[in-house]
Amino acid sequence: MRHVRARHQQHHAGRRVLRLVMRRGALLIALGLALGIGGAATLTRVLLGLLYGVAATDPVTFGAMAAVLAAVALAACLAPARRAALVDPAVALRSE
């Protein structure tokens, strides 16, 4: 019965690590999106010469690009988070 409890705790530890890494990644993504959208909104005069058929402050375009960038960034966070979740805690402590 003891080994079942230990495996159960290990499984939850992996979920906690996954959640921790993804939460930190999401925080950085949100910060980057806020800074990027703010910077893009302030540089609309430069953007006017580069855009054809779309207003420089089009909210649909801003929203779509933010959603695409957030999805790609979250997908990029998922691979290292899953890898970190699979590491055995005892092995990780021994290597330090």
TAQUILIN-V796153 format. One record per residue. N is the residue number from 0. RES is the residue in three letters. SS is DSSP state (h for helix, s for strand, l for the rest). PSI is psi in degrees with one decimal (* if undefined). D_FIRST is the distance of its C-alpha to the first C-alpha in Angstrom with 1 decimal. Layout:
# TAQUILIN-V796153
<<N RES SS PSI D_FIRST> <N RES SS PSI D_FIRST>>
This chain:
# TAQUILIN-V796153
<<0 MET l -31.1 0.0> <1 ARG h -42.5 3.8> <2 HIS h -29.9 5.6> <3 VAL h -43.3 5.3> <4 ARG h -41.5 6.6> <5 ALA h -42.8 8.9> <6 ARG h -37.4 10.2> <7 HIS h -43.1 10.8> <8 GLN h -37.6 12.7> <9 GLN h -40.5 14.5> <10 HIS h -43.4 15.6> <11 HIS h -31.0 17.0> <12 ALA h -39.2 18.7> <13 GLY h -40.9 20.5> <14 ARG h -39.5 21.7> <15 ARG h -40.5 23.0> <16 VAL h -44.2 24.8> <17 LEU h -46.6 26.3> <18 ARG h -40.7 27.5> <19 LEU h -48.1 28.9> <20 VAL h -42.5 30.8> <21 MET h -36.7 32.1> <22 ARG h -42.9 33.2> <23 ARG h -40.3 35.1> <24 GLY h -41.3 36.7> <25 ALA h -35.9 37.7> <26 LEU h -44.8 39.3> <27 LEU h -37.2 41.3> <28 ILE h -45.3 42.3> <29 ALA h -41.8 43.5> <30 LEU h -44.9 45.5> <31 GLY h -40.8 47.0> <32 LEU h -41.7 47.9> <33 ALA h -45.3 49.5> <34 LEU h -40.2 51.5> <35 GLY h -43.8 52.5> <36 ILE h -40.5 53.6> <37 GLY h -43.7 55.5> <38 GLY h -40.4 57.2> <39 ALA h -37.3 58.0> <40 ALA h -33.8 59.5> <41 THR h -21.6 61.7> <42 LEU l 28.0 62.9> <43 THR h -28.9 64.2> <44 ARG h -38.2 67.7> <45 VAL h -38.2 66.7> <46 LEU h -26.4 64.7> <47 LEU h -37.3 67.7> <48 GLY l -15.8 69.4> <49 LEU l -16.7 66.4> <50 LEU l 136.7 65.4> <51 TYR l 122.3 67.4> <52 GLY l 2.0 67.0> <53 VAL l 135.3 64.3> <54 ALA l 148.9 64.9> <55 ALA l -26.5 63.5> <56 THR l 32.8 61.7> <57 ASP l 116.0 60.4> <58 PRO h -30.1 57.2> <59 VAL h -42.1 55.9> <60 THR h -45.6 56.2> <61 PHE h -45.5 54.6> <62 GLY h -42.6 51.7> <63 ALA h -43.4 51.2> <64 MET h -38.1 51.3> <65 ALA h -41.1 48.8> <66 ALA h -42.5 46.4> <67 VAL h -45.9 46.8> <68 LEU h -39.5 46.3> <69 ALA h -41.1 43.2> <70 ALA h -43.3 41.6> <71 VAL h -41.8 42.4> <72 ALA h -40.4 41.2> <73 LEU h -37.8 37.8> <74 ALA h -36.7 37.4> <75 ALA h -29.4 38.2> <76 CYS h -26.0 35.5> <77 LEU h -40.1 32.8> <78 ALA h -50.9 32.8> <79 PRO h -31.8 32.2> <80 ALA h -42.4 29.6> <81 ARG h -39.7 27.6> <82 ARG h -41.6 27.9> <83 ALA h -34.0 26.8> <84 ALA h -25.8 23.8> <85 LEU h -10.4 22.6> <86 VAL l 134.1 23.0> <87 ASP l 125.7 20.0> <88 PRO h -36.4 20.3> <89 ALA h -40.3 19.9> <90 VAL h -40.5 22.7> <91 ALA h -40.4 24.8> <92 LEU h -36.0 24.7> <93 ARG h -33.5 25.5> <94 SER h -18.9 28.5> <95 GLU l * 30.0>>
